[in-house]
């Protein structure tokens, strides 16, 4: 018997709004409301709301919490101050990726990890078996999460928050209330636009969602589905676990070497990644622009003079750049910008080239 799909606290709100619901990572989620391209452009030009309550939240605390996270993750957690957020990776000893995640330092010896929805059970086993001595709590079921993304996100969030969010820096967070709901307000996101992620109790999430929609009517706010989330993050060349990174890819070939900090000391995957770095990666994740008018989908072969040299991991039409774009692993010798390649689509070689990324410029507020 198939396992029933899980639902977020906003499931009924999505159905009421006419969303098309689809299975995603064990969850029943909205893929679109009015159309992927329209929703994509709403985020680039105004502000959109994403239900990301399916993501997982783990809390870890105690005198051994920092040491546990230093061992589990590749980035240097000791560099995090309370109120700061860090992007990082969990690696197996061979350097391949258990999951990518964000780490929040809630207090001196208290942290929160936000992990991918489809990996919650796997990650929970991994961190509790390898994060010895610390006190762990899986808060995923109790926590709702709404992302507010777009150039008008700051104005919308500021209208409901009980504090001045214009002073909240990039990858910083604060606790407060929004529309009377206790909220952890985080200036993070994955669309390339300025924005926030709002953590609230699961039971309060729909109240916060409704308040954001009501307060943002003059800003053109709209709910956004998974389809537009995918085209937005693809234009930024943000890797998605399950598509672009997984248990077979290592952090260096995925372009995540910037969050691998061997100088901090021992961590899971350190020795393997140091060896890979010394020898040089055999393939790289690159951005590809289709020269021929065609969509390169996940799993399509990448060719050079008829020889298979890589594989597409994500691909779509990019509404903001008005081009068919993709991400692909290709042999390192063929990863330079400008390299001419082909993508095999239904038995035919379609022309493509390696291009500079991101495909669309980032507009996050970092000042």
Secondary structure as GFF3:
##gff-version 3
##sequence-region A 1 367
A	DSSP	alpha_helix	11	16	.	.	.	ID=ss1
A	DSSP	beta_strand	20	24	.	.	.	ID=ss2
A	DSSP	beta_strand	27	32	.	.	.	ID=ss3
A	DSSP	alpha_helix	36	45	.	.	.	ID=ss4
A	DSSP	beta_strand	48	51	.	.	.	ID=ss5
A	DSSP	beta_strand	56	61	.	.	.	ID=ss6
A	DSSP	alpha_helix	65	72	.	.	.	ID=ss7
A	DSSP	three_ten_helix	77	79	.	.	.	ID=ss8
A	DSSP	beta_strand	85	91	.	.	.	ID=ss9
A	DSSP	beta_strand	97	107	.	.	.	ID=ss10
A	DSSP	beta_strand	110	115	.	.	.	ID=ss11
A	DSSP	three_ten_helix	117	119	.	.	.	ID=ss12
A	DSSP	alpha_helix	120	130	.	.	.	ID=ss13
A	DSSP	beta_strand	135	138	.	.	.	ID=ss14
A	DSSP	beta_strand	143	149	.	.	.	ID=ss15
A	DSSP	alpha_helix	153	160	.	.	.	ID=ss16
A	DSSP	three_ten_helix	165	167	.	.	.	ID=ss17
A	DSSP	beta_strand	173	178	.	.	.	ID=ss18
A	DSSP	beta_strand	181	186	.	.	.	ID=ss19
A	DSSP	beta_strand	195	201	.	.	.	ID=ss20
A	DSSP	three_ten_helix	202	204	.	.	.	ID=ss21
A	DSSP	alpha_helix	205	215	.	.	.	ID=ss22
A	DSSP	three_ten_helix	217	219	.	.	.	ID=ss23
A	DSSP	beta_strand	222	223	.	.	.	ID=ss24
A	DSSP	alpha_helix	226	235	.	.	.	ID=ss25
A	DSSP	three_ten_helix	257	259	.	.	.	ID=ss26
A	DSSP	three_ten_helix	262	264	.	.	.	ID=ss27
A	DSSP	alpha_helix	270	279	.	.	.	ID=ss28
A	DSSP	beta_strand	283	290	.	.	.	ID=ss29
A	DSSP	beta_strand	301	304	.	.	.	ID=ss30
A	DSSP	beta_strand	307	318	.	.	.	ID=ss31
A	DSSP	beta_strand	323	331	.	.	.	ID=ss32
A	DSSP	three_ten_helix	332	334	.	.	.	ID=ss33
A	DSSP	beta_strand	340	345	.	.	.	ID=ss34
A	DSSP	beta_strand	348	355	.	.	.	ID=ss35
###
